[in-house]
Amino acid sequence: TGTAAPSFTVSSTTTAQTVQPGGAATYTINVNPVNGAYSSVVTLTASGLPTGATASFVPATVTPGSAAATSTLTVQTAASTLVATGSRWPLATPVLALIGLFFVPGKRRRRWITLGVLLIASLSALTALSGCGGGFTLTKSSQSYTITVTGTSGADVQTTTVQLTVQ
């Protein structure tokens, strides 16, 4: 029988990359001929990216010929954003309750109003103290991604993976 048709492999020697949100990671992608010279164009793509990230190859297509061809993959991650999930009116309920106390009759009203004002003052002081550097901070743990790099040339499809951690 005959000799195997020329083909190619896709690989990367770049170690796992770690970036901050909004940062970029770069990987060297190698396209190597197998079974002789490979003279067809190989188009590179990437999948498995973090949400909001983009991938670009320079160059986006390579032709290995009789030696390896390289491309640089750049993964640009999205900058992280904090989303406020609390109420826009955090003191609305206590204030409405305080207003309702004005409709309690007689001496009882004065006592309830005094308690309501003390409650609002306590909540305000607690809010002010916790908002002034005390208490806690929000942190997001790092997340790792396996990015699949695919080389396509006609019906010939080859893949490799690279690792990315976003802290």
C-alpha positions as CSV (number, residue, x, y, z in Angstrom):
1,T,0.0,0.0,0.0
2,G,0.9,3.7,-0.3
3,T,2.5,6.2,2.0
4,A,0.3,8.2,4.5
5,A,-0.9,11.6,3.3
6,P,0.8,14.7,4.7
7,S,-0.9,16.2,7.7
8,F,0.0,18.5,10.6
9,T,-0.1,18.6,14.4
10,V,-0.9,21.6,16.6
11,S,1.0,22.1,19.9
12,S,2.1,24.7,22.4
13,T,5.2,24.7,24.6
14,T,3.9,27.7,26.6
15,T,3.4,26.9,30.2
16,A,0.1,27.8,32.0
17,Q,-0.5,31.5,32.2
18,T,-2.0,33.5,35.1
19,V,-3.5,37.0,34.6
20,Q,-5.6,39.5,36.6
21,P,-9.1,40.3,35.2
22,G,-8.5,42.7,32.2
23,G,-5.1,41.2,31.6
24,A,-3.8,39.4,28.5
25,A,-2.0,36.0,28.2
26,T,0.1,35.0,25.2
27,Y,0.9,31.5,23.9
28,T,3.1,30.3,21.1
29,I,1.2,27.9,18.9
30,N,3.2,25.5,16.7
31,V,1.9,23.8,13.6
32,N,4.2,21.0,12.5
33,P,4.0,19.0,9.3
34,V,3.6,15.2,9.5
35,N,4.4,12.7,6.8
36,G,6.2,15.2,4.6
37,A,5.7,18.8,3.7
38,Y,2.2,20.2,4.4
39,S,1.5,23.0,1.8
40,S,-2.1,23.8,2.7
41,V,-3.3,26.7,4.8
42,V,-4.1,25.9,8.4
43,T,-6.7,28.3,10.1
44,L,-6.4,28.6,13.9
45,T,-9.3,29.2,16.3
46,A,-9.7,29.1,20.1
47,S,-12.6,27.9,22.3
48,G,-13.3,27.5,26.0
49,L,-12.4,31.1,26.8
50,P,-13.5,32.9,30.0
51,T,-16.7,34.9,29.7
52,G,-16.1,38.2,27.9
53,A,-12.6,37.2,26.8
54,T,-11.4,37.4,23.2
55,A,-8.7,35.4,21.4
56,S,-6.6,36.5,18.5
57,F,-3.9,34.8,16.5
58,V,-1.0,36.5,14.7
59,P,-0.9,35.3,12.0
60,A,-4.5,33.8,12.0
61,T,-3.5,31.3,9.3
62,V,-0.2,29.5,8.7
63,T,1.3,27.1,6.1
64,P,3.8,24.8,7.7
65,G,5.5,23.5,4.5
66,S,8.4,21.3,5.4
67,A,9.1,23.0,8.8
68,A,7.1,24.1,11.7
69,A,5.1,27.3,11.4
70,T,4.2,29.4,14.5
71,S,1.5,31.8,15.5
72,T,1.0,33.8,18.7
73,L,-2.3,33.4,20.5
74,T,-3.3,36.4,22.7
75,V,-6.2,35.9,25.1
76,Q,-7.5,39.2,26.4
77,T,-9.6,38.8,29.5
78,A,-12.5,41.0,30.5
79,A,-12.1,43.5,33.4
80,S,-14.1,42.4,36.4
81,T,-17.0,44.6,37.5
82,L,-18.9,44.6,40.7
83,V,-22.7,44.7,40.4
84,A,-24.7,46.3,43.2
85,T,-27.4,44.0,44.3
86,G,-28.7,45.9,47.3
87,S,-31.7,48.1,47.5
88,R,-31.5,51.7,46.3
89,W,-33.5,52.7,49.4
90,P,-31.9,50.6,52.2
91,L,-33.6,52.7,55.0
92,A,-37.1,52.9,53.3
93,T,-38.7,50.3,55.5
94,P,-37.6,51.7,58.8
95,V,-38.5,55.3,57.7
96,L,-42.0,54.2,56.6
97,A,-42.4,52.4,59.9
98,L,-41.4,55.6,61.7
99,I,-43.9,57.6,59.8
100,G,-46.6,55.1,60.8
101,L,-45.8,55.8,64.4
102,F,-47.1,59.3,64.1
103,F,-50.6,57.8,63.8
104,V,-50.4,56.0,67.2
105,P,-52.7,57.8,69.7
106,G,-51.7,59.6,72.9
107,K,-48.7,59.0,75.2
108,R,-48.0,55.7,73.6
109,R,-47.2,57.6,70.4
110,R,-44.4,59.5,72.0
111,R,-42.8,56.4,73.4
112,W,-43.0,54.6,70.0
113,I,-41.6,57.6,68.2
114,T,-38.7,57.8,70.6
115,L,-37.9,54.1,70.1
116,G,-38.2,54.5,66.3
117,V,-35.8,57.4,66.3
118,L,-33.3,55.4,68.4
119,L,-33.7,52.5,66.0
120,I,-33.0,54.6,62.9
121,A,-30.0,56.3,64.7
122,S,-28.6,52.9,65.6
123,L,-29.0,51.5,62.0
124,S,-27.4,54.7,60.6
125,A,-24.4,54.4,63.0
126,L,-24.0,50.7,62.1
127,T,-24.1,51.5,58.4
128,A,-21.6,54.3,58.8
129,L,-19.2,52.2,60.8
130,S,-19.3,49.2,58.4
131,G,-18.9,51.5,55.4
132,C,-15.7,53.1,56.8
133,G,-13.2,50.4,56.2
134,G,-14.3,48.0,59.0
135,G,-15.8,44.6,58.6
136,F,-15.2,42.7,55.4
137,T,-14.0,42.8,51.8
138,L,-15.4,41.0,48.8
139,T,-12.9,38.7,47.0
140,K,-13.4,36.5,44.0
141,S,-11.4,33.3,43.8
142,S,-9.3,32.5,40.9
143,Q,-10.7,30.4,38.1
144,S,-8.8,28.1,35.7
145,Y,-9.7,27.5,32.1
146,T,-8.6,24.9,29.5
147,I,-8.6,26.7,26.1
148,T,-8.8,24.4,23.1
149,V,-6.7,25.6,20.1
150,T,-8.0,24.1,16.8
151,G,-6.1,24.0,13.5
152,T,-8.3,23.4,10.5
153,S,-7.3,22.7,6.9
154,G,-10.0,21.2,4.8
155,A,-11.2,18.0,6.5
156,D,-8.0,17.8,8.5
157,V,-8.7,19.1,12.1
158,Q,-6.1,19.0,14.9
159,T,-6.3,20.4,18.4
160,T,-4.2,21.1,21.5
161,T,-5.0,22.8,24.8
162,V,-3.4,25.6,26.9
163,Q,-4.2,26.6,30.5
164,L,-5.2,30.0,31.7
165,T,-6.0,31.1,35.3
166,V,-7.8,34.4,35.9
167,Q,-7.2,35.6,39.5
